[in-house]
Amino acid sequence: MALTHNRQAKRFWSDHLEQWQSSGLSQAAYCRQYDLCQQKFSYRKRQSSFCEENVNTSTGFARVQVDGKISSDYDSGLSLRFNDGISIEGITESNLLLVQSLLAVLR
């Protein structure tokens, strides 16, 4: 019985979270419109973020893919390649400030 109730509650909040995201309303406005407890809504939103594989909110971290090959030329530094084809090569401790400035512009 409790398992069925948990599934129903998950589905209820999941449906509302999807509707809220496509509504364009703020979280508070959506909760007022549908007479939902905003604290429960926020809690369910946070909980669903832990379960989702692709969360759209930025955490400050980026997914990195490492090639299986290790370069024998360690003096060449680090290289970054972005999905859009931009690449930055030769990143070393001595030019790190320049690279940080470039990344700020590219964002």
DSSP file (Angstrom, degrees, kcal/mol; ACC not computed):
  #  RESIDUE AA STRUCTURE BP1 BP2  ACC     N-H-->O    O-->H-N    N-H-->O    O-->H-N    TCO  KAPPA ALPHA  PHI   PSI    X-CA   Y-CA   Z-CA
    1    1 A M     >        0   0    0      0, 0.0     4,-1.9     0, 0.0     5,-0.1   0.000 360.0 360.0 360.0 -45.8    0.0    0.0    0.0
    2    2 A A  H  >  +     0   0    0      1,-0.2     4,-2.5     2,-0.2     5,-0.2   0.860 360.0  56.6 -65.6 -35.1    2.8    2.4    0.9
    3    3 A L  H  > S+     0   0    0      2,-0.2     4,-2.1     1,-0.2    -1,-0.2   0.907 107.1  48.1 -63.5 -41.9    4.7    1.6   -2.2
    4    4 A T  H  > S+     0   0    0      2,-0.2     4,-2.4     1,-0.2    -1,-0.2   0.907 111.3  50.6 -63.6 -42.6    1.7    2.5   -4.4
    5    5 A H  H  X S+     0   0    0     -4,-1.9     4,-2.5     2,-0.2    -2,-0.2   0.907 109.7  50.6 -62.9 -41.8    1.3    5.8   -2.4
    6    6 A N  H  X S+     0   0    0     -4,-2.5     4,-2.5     2,-0.2    -1,-0.2   0.900 111.0  48.8 -62.6 -41.6    5.0    6.6   -3.0
    7    7 A R  H  X S+     0   0    0     -4,-2.1     4,-2.4     2,-0.2    -1,-0.2   0.910 111.6  49.1 -64.6 -41.8    4.7    6.0   -6.7
    8    8 A Q  H  X S+     0   0    0     -4,-2.4     4,-2.6     2,-0.2    -2,-0.2   0.905 112.0  48.4 -64.3 -41.3    1.6    8.1   -6.9
    9    9 A A  H  X S+     0   0    0     -4,-2.5     4,-2.5     2,-0.2     5,-0.3   0.913 111.4  50.0 -65.5 -42.8    3.4   11.0   -5.0
   10   10 A K  H  X S+     0   0    0     -4,-2.5     4,-2.6     1,-0.2    -2,-0.2   0.925 113.6  45.6 -60.8 -44.2    6.5   10.7   -7.3
   11   11 A R  H  X S+     0   0    0     -4,-2.4     4,-2.7     2,-0.2     5,-0.2   0.903 110.7  53.9 -66.0 -41.5    4.3   10.8  -10.4
   12   12 A F  H  X S+     0   0    0     -4,-2.6     4,-1.9     1,-0.2    -2,-0.2   0.944 115.3  38.8 -56.6 -51.6    2.3   13.7   -9.0
   13   13 A W  H  X S+     0   0    0     -4,-2.5     4,-2.8     2,-0.2    -2,-0.2   0.866 113.7  55.0 -71.4 -36.3    5.4   15.9   -8.3
   14   14 A S  H  X S+     0   0    0     -4,-2.6     4,-2.2    -5,-0.3    -1,-0.2   0.923 109.0  48.4 -61.4 -43.9    7.1   14.7  -11.5
   15   15 A D  H  X S+     0   0    0     -4,-2.7     4,-2.4     1,-0.2    -2,-0.2   0.918 113.2  47.3 -61.6 -44.3    4.1   15.9  -13.6
   16   16 A H  H  X S+     0   0    0     -4,-1.9     4,-2.8    -5,-0.2    -2,-0.2   0.894 109.9  52.7 -66.9 -38.9    4.0   19.2  -11.8
   17   17 A L  H  X S+     0   0    0     -4,-2.8     4,-2.3     2,-0.2    -1,-0.2   0.916 111.4  46.7 -62.8 -42.0    7.7   19.8  -12.2
   18   18 A E  H  X S+     0   0    0     -4,-2.2     4,-1.6     2,-0.2    -2,-0.2   0.924 113.9  47.7 -64.3 -44.5    7.5   19.1  -15.9
   19   19 A Q  H  X S+     0   0    0     -4,-2.4     4,-0.8     1,-0.2    -2,-0.2   0.896 111.4  51.3 -64.1 -39.7    4.5   21.4  -16.3
   20   20 A W  H >X S+     0   0    0     -4,-2.8     4,-0.9     1,-0.2     3,-0.7   0.921 107.2  52.9 -63.3 -44.0    6.2   24.1  -14.2
   21   21 A Q  H 3< S+     0   0    0     -4,-2.3     3,-0.2     1,-0.3    -1,-0.2   0.860 115.3  40.4 -62.0 -35.2    9.3   24.0  -16.4
   22   22 A S  H 3< S+     0   0    0     -4,-1.6    -1,-0.3     1,-0.2    -2,-0.2   0.555 102.7  73.0 -89.2  -6.8    7.3   24.5  -19.6
   23   23 A S  H << S-     0   0    0     -4,-0.8    -1,-0.2    -3,-0.7    -2,-0.2   0.793  88.4-138.0 -79.4 -27.4    5.0   27.1  -18.1
   24   24 A G     <  +     0   0    0     -4,-0.9     2,-0.2     1,-0.3    -3,-0.1   0.458  61.1 128.6  81.2  -0.2    7.4   30.0  -17.9
   25   25 A L        -     0   0    0     -5,-0.4    -1,-0.3     1,-0.1    -2,-0.1  -0.491  66.2-105.7 -84.0 156.0    6.1   30.9  -14.5
   26   26 A S     >  -     0   0    0     -2,-0.2     4,-2.4     1,-0.1     5,-0.2  -0.360  35.9-108.2 -69.2 163.5    8.3   31.4  -11.4
   27   27 A Q  H  > S+     0   0    0      1,-0.2     4,-2.3     2,-0.2     5,-0.2   0.912 120.2  49.5 -61.9 -42.1    8.2   28.6   -8.9
   28   28 A A  H  > S+     0   0    0      2,-0.2     4,-2.3     1,-0.2    -1,-0.2   0.922 111.2  48.4 -64.0 -44.6    6.2   30.7   -6.5
   29   29 A A  H  > S+     0   0    0      1,-0.2     4,-2.5     2,-0.2    -1,-0.2   0.904 111.4  50.3 -63.8 -41.1    3.6   31.7   -9.1
   30   30 A Y  H  X S+     0   0    0     -4,-2.4     4,-2.1     1,-0.2    -1,-0.2   0.931 110.5  49.3 -62.8 -45.1    3.2   28.1  -10.2
   31   31 A C  H  <>S+     0   0    0     -4,-2.3     5,-2.8     1,-0.2     4,-0.5   0.893 112.1  48.5 -62.9 -39.4    2.6   26.9   -6.7
   32   32 A R  H ><5S+     0   0    0     -4,-2.3     3,-0.8     3,-0.2    -1,-0.2   0.923 110.1  52.1 -64.4 -43.0    0.1   29.7   -6.1
   33   33 A Q  H 3<5S+     0   0    0     -4,-2.5    -2,-0.2     1,-0.2    -1,-0.2   0.876 120.3  32.7 -62.7 -38.1   -1.8   28.9   -9.3
   34   34 A Y  T 3<5S-     0   0    0     -4,-2.1    -1,-0.2    -5,-0.2    -2,-0.2   0.265 109.2-117.8-104.6  11.1   -2.1   25.1   -8.4
   35   35 A D  T < 5 +     0   0    0     -3,-0.8     2,-0.3    -4,-0.5    -3,-0.2   0.921  60.0 155.6  54.6  50.3   -2.4   25.6   -4.7
   36   36 A L      < -     0   0    0     -5,-2.8     2,-0.5    -6,-0.1    -1,-0.2  -0.814  52.6-106.9-107.4 147.9    0.8   23.7   -4.0
   37   37 A C     >  -     0   0    0     -2,-0.3     4,-2.4     1,-0.2     5,-0.2  -0.625  26.2-150.1 -71.6 119.6    3.1   24.0   -0.9
   38   38 A Q  H  > S+     0   0    0     -2,-0.5     4,-2.6     1,-0.2     5,-0.2   0.847  94.1  54.1 -65.1 -34.3    6.1   25.8   -2.2
   39   39 A Q  H  > S+     0   0    0      2,-0.2     4,-2.3     1,-0.2    -1,-0.2   0.913 110.9  45.5 -65.7 -41.8    8.5   24.1    0.4
   40   40 A K  H  > S+     0   0    0      2,-0.2     4,-2.8     1,-0.2     5,-0.2   0.895 112.2  52.3 -66.5 -39.2    7.3   20.7   -0.8
   41   41 A F  H  X S+     0   0    0     -4,-2.4     4,-2.4     2,-0.2    -2,-0.2   0.940 110.9  46.8 -60.6 -47.7    7.7   21.7   -4.4
   42   42 A S  H  X S+     0   0    0     -4,-2.6     4,-2.4     2,-0.2    -2,-0.2   0.901 112.1  51.2 -61.4 -41.9   11.3   22.9   -3.8
   43   43 A Y  H  X S+     0   0    0     -4,-2.3     4,-2.6     1,-0.2    -2,-0.2   0.939 111.8  45.8 -61.2 -47.9   12.1   19.7   -1.9
   44   44 A R  H  X S+     0   0    0     -4,-2.8     4,-2.5     1,-0.2    -1,-0.2   0.867 110.7  54.1 -64.8 -35.8   10.8   17.5   -4.7
   45   45 A K  H  X S+     0   0    0     -4,-2.4     4,-1.4    -5,-0.2    -1,-0.2   0.932 111.0  45.2 -63.9 -45.2   12.6   19.6   -7.3
   46   46 A R  H  X S+     0   0    0     -4,-2.4     4,-1.1     1,-0.2    -2,-0.2   0.914 113.5  50.4 -63.5 -42.6   15.9   19.1   -5.5
   47   47 A Q  H  X S+     0   0    0     -4,-2.6     4,-0.9     1,-0.2     3,-0.4   0.888 108.6  51.2 -64.4 -39.2   15.2   15.4   -5.0
   48   48 A S  H  X S+     0   0    0     -4,-2.5     4,-1.6     1,-0.2     3,-0.3   0.816 102.4  61.6 -69.4 -28.4   14.4   15.0   -8.7
   49   49 A S  H  < S+     0   0    0     -4,-1.4    -1,-0.2     1,-0.2    -2,-0.2   0.838 100.1  54.4 -65.4 -32.2   17.7   16.7   -9.6
   50   50 A F  H  < S+     0   0    0     -4,-1.1    -1,-0.2    -3,-0.4    -2,-0.2   0.800 111.9  44.2 -70.9 -27.6   19.7   14.0   -7.9
   51   51 A C  H  < S+     0   0    0     -4,-0.9    -2,-0.2    -3,-0.3    -1,-0.2   0.736  94.1  91.2 -88.9 -24.4   18.0   11.3   -9.9
   52   52 A E     <  -     0   0    0     -4,-1.6     3,-0.2     1,-0.1     0, 0.0  -0.488  63.4-151.2 -77.5 141.7   18.2   12.9  -13.3
   53   53 A E  S    S+     0   0    0      1,-0.3     2,-0.7    -2,-0.2    -1,-0.1   0.897  88.4  41.1 -76.7 -41.7   21.2   12.2  -15.4
   54   54 A N  S    S-     0   0    0      2,-0.0     2,-0.5     0, 0.0    -1,-0.3  -0.849  72.4-174.5-113.8  96.4   21.2   15.5  -17.3
   55   55 A V        -     0   0    0     -2,-0.7    -6,-0.0    -3,-0.2    -5,-0.0  -0.771  16.6-151.7 -90.9 131.8   20.5   18.4  -15.0
   56   56 A N        +     0   0    0     -2,-0.5     2,-0.2     2,-0.1    -1,-0.1   0.641  67.8  94.8 -80.5 -14.1   20.2   21.6  -16.9
   57   57 A T  S    S-     0   0    0      1,-0.1     2,-0.4     2,-0.0    -2,-0.1  -0.563  81.2-115.6 -80.8 144.3   21.3   23.8  -14.0
   58   58 A S        -     0   0    0     -2,-0.2     4,-0.1     1,-0.1    -2,-0.1  -0.614  28.3-179.2 -81.3 131.3   25.0   24.7  -13.8
   59   59 A T        -     0   0    0      2,-0.4    -1,-0.1    -2,-0.4     3,-0.1   0.465  53.6-106.9-102.7  -6.9   26.9   23.4  -10.9
   60   60 A G  S    S+     0   0    0      1,-0.4     2,-0.3     0, 0.0    -2,-0.1   0.340  90.7 104.9  93.5  -6.7   30.2   25.0  -12.0
   61   61 A F        -     0   0    0      0, 0.0    -1,-0.4     0, 0.0    -2,-0.4  -0.764  56.2-152.2-105.7 153.7   31.6   21.6  -13.0
   62   62 A A        -     0   0    0     -2,-0.3     2,-0.3    -3,-0.1    -4,-0.0  -0.952  22.3-112.4-124.8 146.2   32.0   20.4  -16.6
   63   63 A R        -     0   0    0     -2,-0.4     2,-0.4     2,-0.0     0, 0.0  -0.613  35.6-161.2 -75.6 132.6   32.0   16.9  -17.9
   64   64 A V        -     0   0    0     -2,-0.3     2,-0.5     2,-0.0    -1,-0.0  -0.955   9.6-157.3-121.1 134.2   35.4   15.9  -19.2
   65   65 A Q        -     0   0    0     -2,-0.4     2,-0.5     0, 0.0    -2,-0.0  -0.951  11.7-155.7-111.1 126.4   36.3   13.1  -21.6
   66   66 A V        -     0   0    0     -2,-0.5     2,-0.1     2,-0.0    -2,-0.0  -0.868  15.6-126.3-105.5 129.5   39.8   11.8  -21.4
   67   67 A D        -     0   0    0     -2,-0.5    -1,-0.0     1,-0.1     0, 0.0  -0.402  19.0-125.6 -66.6 149.3   41.4   10.0  -24.4
   68   68 A G  S    S+     0   0    0     -2,-0.1     2,-0.3     2,-0.1    -1,-0.1   0.685  87.9  86.5 -69.0 -17.9   42.8    6.6  -23.6
   69   69 A K        -     0   0    0      1,-0.0     2,-0.5     0, 0.0    -2,-0.1  -0.637  66.7-151.2 -88.4 141.2   46.1    7.7  -25.1
   70   70 A I        -     0   0    0     -2,-0.3     2,-0.1     2,-0.0    -2,-0.1  -0.955  20.5-126.1-111.3 126.6   48.7    9.4  -23.0
   71   71 A S        -     0   0    0     -2,-0.5     3,-0.0     1,-0.1     0, 0.0  -0.432   3.8-147.8 -71.6 141.2   51.0   11.8  -24.9
   72   72 A S  S    S+     0   0    0      1,-0.2     2,-1.2    -2,-0.1     3,-0.2   0.609  85.9  80.3 -82.4 -11.2   54.7   11.2  -24.4
   73   73 A D    >   +     0   0    0      1,-0.2     3,-1.1     2,-0.1     4,-0.2  -0.698  52.2 165.6 -97.2  83.0   55.3   14.9  -24.8
   74   74 A Y  G >   +     0   0    0     -2,-1.2     3,-1.1     1,-0.2    -1,-0.2   0.723  67.6  68.3 -71.9 -20.9   54.5   16.2  -21.3
   75   75 A D  G 3  S+     0   0    0      1,-0.2    -1,-0.2    -3,-0.2     3,-0.1   0.638  81.8  75.9 -74.1 -13.1   56.1   19.6  -21.9
   76   76 A S  G <  S-     0   0    0     -3,-1.1    -1,-0.2     1,-0.2    -2,-0.1   0.664  93.9-144.7 -74.3 -13.9   53.4   20.5  -24.4
   77   77 A G    <   -     0   0    0     -3,-1.1     2,-0.2    -4,-0.2    15,-0.2  -0.293  34.0 -32.2  84.7-169.5   50.9   21.2  -21.6
   78   78 A L  E     -A   91   0A   0     13,-2.8    13,-3.2    11,-0.1     2,-0.4  -0.579  51.9-154.7 -88.5 147.3   47.2   20.6  -21.5
   79   79 A S  E     -     0   0A   0     -2,-0.2     2,-0.4    10,-0.2    10,-0.3  -0.977   2.3-160.4-124.1 139.8   44.9   20.8  -24.5
   80   80 A L  E     -A   88   0A   0      8,-3.5     8,-2.9    -2,-0.4     2,-0.4  -0.972   4.9-171.8-118.1 133.1   41.1   21.6  -24.4
   81   81 A R  E     -A   87   0A   0     -2,-0.4     6,-0.2     6,-0.2     2,-0.2  -0.993  10.3-154.5-124.0 128.1   38.8   20.8  -27.3
   82   82 A F    >   -     0   0    0      4,-3.4     3,-2.0    -2,-0.4    -2,-0.0  -0.614  28.5-111.4 -99.3 160.0   35.2   22.0  -27.3
   83   83 A N  T 3  S+     0   0    0      1,-0.3    -1,-0.1    -2,-0.2    -2,-0.0   0.774 115.1  60.6 -60.1 -27.9   32.3   20.5  -29.1
   84   84 A D  T 3  S-     0   0    0      2,-0.1    -1,-0.3     1,-0.1     3,-0.1   0.384 123.3-100.1 -85.0   6.9   32.0   23.4  -31.5
   85   85 A G  S <  S+     0   0    0     -3,-2.0     2,-0.2     1,-0.3    -2,-0.1   0.245  79.3 133.8  98.9 -13.1   35.5   22.7  -32.8
   86   86 A I        -     0   0    0     -5,-0.1    -4,-3.4     2,-0.0     2,-0.4  -0.496  32.5-175.3 -69.9 137.5   37.4   25.4  -30.8
   87   87 A S  E     -A   81   0A   0     -6,-0.2     2,-0.5    -2,-0.2    -6,-0.2  -0.998  19.3-161.3-137.1 144.4   40.6   24.1  -29.2
   88   88 A I  E     -A   80   0A   0     -8,-2.9    -8,-3.5    -2,-0.4     2,-0.3  -0.990  21.0-175.8-121.2 122.6   43.1   25.6  -26.9
   89   89 A E  E     +     0   0A   0     -2,-0.5   -10,-0.2   -10,-0.3   -11,-0.1  -0.836  52.8  34.7-121.4 156.3   46.5   23.8  -26.8
   90   90 A G  E     +     0   0A   0     -2,-0.3     2,-0.5     1,-0.2   -11,-0.2   0.823  65.1 173.8  77.2  32.6   49.6   24.2  -24.8
   91   91 A I  E     +A   78   0A   0    -13,-3.2   -13,-2.8    -3,-0.2     2,-0.3  -0.622  10.2 162.5 -76.8 121.6   48.1   25.2  -21.5
   92   92 A T    >   -     0   0    0     -2,-0.5     3,-0.8   -15,-0.2     4,-0.4  -0.782  55.1 -95.6-130.4 175.2   50.8   25.4  -18.9
   93   93 A E  G >  S+     0   0    0     -2,-0.3     3,-0.7     1,-0.2     4,-0.3   0.835 121.2  58.2 -61.2 -32.6   51.2   27.0  -15.5
   94   94 A S  G 3  S+     0   0    0      1,-0.2    -1,-0.2     2,-0.1     3,-0.1   0.752 114.7  33.6 -74.0 -23.4   52.9   30.0  -17.1
   95   95 A N  G <> S+     0   0    0     -3,-0.8     4,-2.1     1,-0.1    -1,-0.2   0.181  82.5 111.3-116.0  17.6   50.0   30.9  -19.4
   96   96 A L  H <> S+     0   0    0     -3,-0.7     4,-2.4    -4,-0.4     5,-0.2   0.864  75.9  54.3 -61.6 -38.0   47.1   29.8  -17.1
   97   97 A L  H  > S+     0   0    0     -4,-0.3     4,-1.9     2,-0.2    -1,-0.2   0.901 108.7  49.3 -63.9 -39.9   45.9   33.4  -16.5
   98   98 A L  H  > S+     0   0    0      2,-0.2     4,-2.3     1,-0.2    -2,-0.2   0.918 110.8  49.9 -63.4 -43.5   45.7   34.0  -20.3
   99   99 A V  H  X S+     0   0    0     -4,-2.1     4,-2.7     1,-0.2    -2,-0.2   0.896 108.0  53.6 -63.3 -40.6   43.7   30.8  -20.7
  100  100 A Q  H  X S+     0   0    0     -4,-2.4     4,-1.9     1,-0.2    -1,-0.2   0.900 109.1  49.3 -61.3 -40.0   41.3   31.8  -17.9
  101  101 A S  H  X S+     0   0    0     -4,-1.9     4,-1.6     2,-0.2    -2,-0.2   0.908 110.8  50.1 -65.2 -41.2   40.7   35.1  -19.7
  102  102 A L  H  X S+     0   0    0     -4,-2.3     4,-2.3     1,-0.2    -2,-0.2   0.917 109.5  50.6 -62.2 -43.9   40.0   33.2  -23.0
  103  103 A L  H  X S+     0   0    0     -4,-2.7     4,-1.6     1,-0.2    -1,-0.2   0.875 106.4  55.2 -64.1 -36.6   37.6   30.9  -21.4
  104  104 A A  H  < S+     0   0    0     -4,-1.9    -1,-0.2     1,-0.2    -2,-0.2   0.887 110.9  45.5 -62.4 -38.2   35.7   33.8  -19.8
  105  105 A V  H  < S+     0   0    0     -4,-1.6    -2,-0.2     1,-0.2    -1,-0.2   0.879 111.2  52.6 -71.3 -38.5   35.3   35.3  -23.3
  106  106 A L  H  <        0   0    0     -4,-2.3    -2,-0.2     1,-0.3    -1,-0.2   0.741 360.0 360.0 -72.5 -23.4   34.2   32.0  -24.9
  107  107 A R     <        0   0    0     -4,-1.6    -1,-0.3    -5,-0.2    -2,-0.1   0.518 360.0 360.0 -69.6 360.0   31.5   31.4  -22.3
